[in-house]
């Protein structure tokens, strides 16, 4: 049994079949004639043995079209990401849509609205909030850095904190060799991780990411291949050109994964973001990000692979109207395009910070978008034809009918942070807006929510892995 999520039955599309084909053909040309730089020697050898043209001195790998097509054909069109709690496993692919938390380099204190470097305790508190919120179907670590742990092992510690504080699924990393340790962690916790692989645009698979591809593929954990060119900086300024570059990078990583373990689960994941040439910053809240997500979903369907996006995001620095309108538009576009794995919850300022208050607001945004995906259920009971005839014209009304009592809550989304009460009632209750209400909910959940604990045996083994990682990675 897997988590239900939402379903996108009629995905919105922005590219024609001919345009998709042009992107595909152009990508094959780049892969064959220019190739990708692969910084890990073992990975290059696997690619060479599989039929690639490899120059080990320059680290350049060129991919024959037949091999690329073979790798695409090996990819399952859906796969299960297994959770410790089977009811929280994800069925990734098809028309299913899931929402995930988004990471930040810092976290935004809900009371002071100031950025702080996270501690182990802060990270655990944020994970518990992810565990409590129903629209967080799965987690990408809420913070990527810990101020009270050595930088060499902070990702291993973040993942351990996640495993200790939620039985939902988590996304993995490969930075600094963290993939080696995470696959051990999830094994002792009797679950899987969705390994996260980040290609460095343009056209480089760094050594730790290449090793991560092998670690996740060979251990039987599914993975996502993430390409994140910045339009106009590390990628072409045009959306079409950026889609070609993104496609080349994802397909190159996919070939390596399938050569390492044919048939392993690979998610096609985009992270393309325009650069605002006025400021030299990433325009992460732009409409173009959402447009690229629609195209990413189409390309994934073309290849028969589950799709994901490393956003929605915003350029807003605090929970404010800009954060809401930017993230709502992107979330809506991603979901109605049928992206399987969407990451809107909690992120602010690109990847600058994670906000528990924004996560509560984003939880409401995801509920609204999910309601759109659910659509309108039409059956004899809900058409209410006999009821309409029975109630008749004015002064008839429907307030006291059993039909209304049965259906009003299931048919309409009841907001948790939105203001709907009458004005005087709102004033009497403190005139609280969305941010104030979300702050109260976030604080209450972080202070009181108790996740399902790890079994004692798993906790003991998890601690052993952390000790081993520190002994190997930290120079004494």
Steps between C-alpha positions, in 0.01 A plus 500: 500500500630847412411855596208619289623846396301669223430411137544714191267342247536748212847660518553848363760507221695784346712327233377328184605147411723644226671736747565214743654300217729790404625526861563125504689493168707804597586339834623182332720713275659678795549175691671335202712790375579704813426265786527555874797535732492219760744560786494149652735245340298189595189658347688581181619140479144370538389738224789397276427130553138575413589648162577868562798677348714605796809722530628435851750787486239766426227301684270551199242231425303485174180295483386306190128547427427126511639478854297801612185340361588171670530678835168678450335167424636352826337769714172391664210736436419487873661365814428475871699699753464283808442664839556351844124534539358322191198734494740792436682342204479692170383359166701727272389533140180486299245768587588522871613831650686532832624805693833520685672737740769732367846552658681818596857583602363674810164507676273793580405529866118524513492751785783738401496444121881495510720246326690254711746223436323183605608276785421131537206595724373759250515247217312240706229756578460587132484132402226446758303782338542328162379179660191677641385683186282278278602660169866417563478161335879458503804693622801665350712597801361827646852636553821401325745630761543444873701747704575255781638214288819481291432601138647172375211303650218753532296337222533159661372656822211674321391170348525323835286771658240451228491124550462548876217754478275382218390174344427676171741450210802726454713626212870417514812693405837420346703806602826417671447127472184503712328246273729222626374546855137573425446170319628328815268709719181426308587131486515470880177705522326258260411760239629666183612846408455692176863574425557858385763548227595854395661551159723810480396708203625521239570134429694375804431206730722572805682210663279484810182510288625226268582289805151576632344368177689174552426480874125540454473282191710215638321503838155478338387848607327708233653833413426830334735655248475875552611755242486865601643732236456871558355657187749750363784396734567125519249431224369670185287810549212339310261255663526261203881495520492451876264204453750341262785547750286369786401200291860421405612507863213285628536243222877479554452423869227252412736304275748461787226390741363238261843362417562461875167325560273449197137565586568716804255781578602840364297819529533773237537821705535863391632805685546755222487859631542828310761752602376854557764686301429822690628361829695184410264296719281198434138591420374194683146631541450583135219372280762351268592248770144368491496497120819292497337261747218435254755418230696281743190293570440460127857384434481249786176357357663484155777282647266299723667617824352643821541878519611739769591866549728658760255781570250688525710778646484871564737795515314639805709516817217456752145359492322780316266558201787455251580157644135399472433614144829369360473160668128461432546557125792259474327235713187524287696470174705205627199311630271557203786398269513166682844529661523198732732648765460870586694683774317815613490479879704740711757650264575873480762712321590235243681248722602764751277406789230262620206651685265296722241777465523492122471121514164527677385753237629274221312211656183700439606584144554131431157416644344755261690370198416144599133598512530622140649163398215317674250687282125444529352160580180444302267219607135460590551595864696815419278615214229531769215509248239352737613741772467802271146393412419440867628838627343693215507879462530769772434482795657155467870471598760232546654592837306246706508209256682175574665531158673822606613349831648203316681683222598856588839415656603248235403728213668818626851563623498656848807728534722473805679834465272694264264765642130439433317610813283813511696826550396575860564142604845521339579822690379356829728197455809717456494610133748225412605457140640201317857538631390533863272198474766293323755597767271372775435171319871447424604565858228278646590208271875535553451504878249215531511260204653161579609289200511123496844411641756276337519147637778474761701261285496745207597789729805306624613418144436855382729635771771253400483626141538861614806407707651315204437792265666743739800268546550474122428857390632724777876552503618461859 
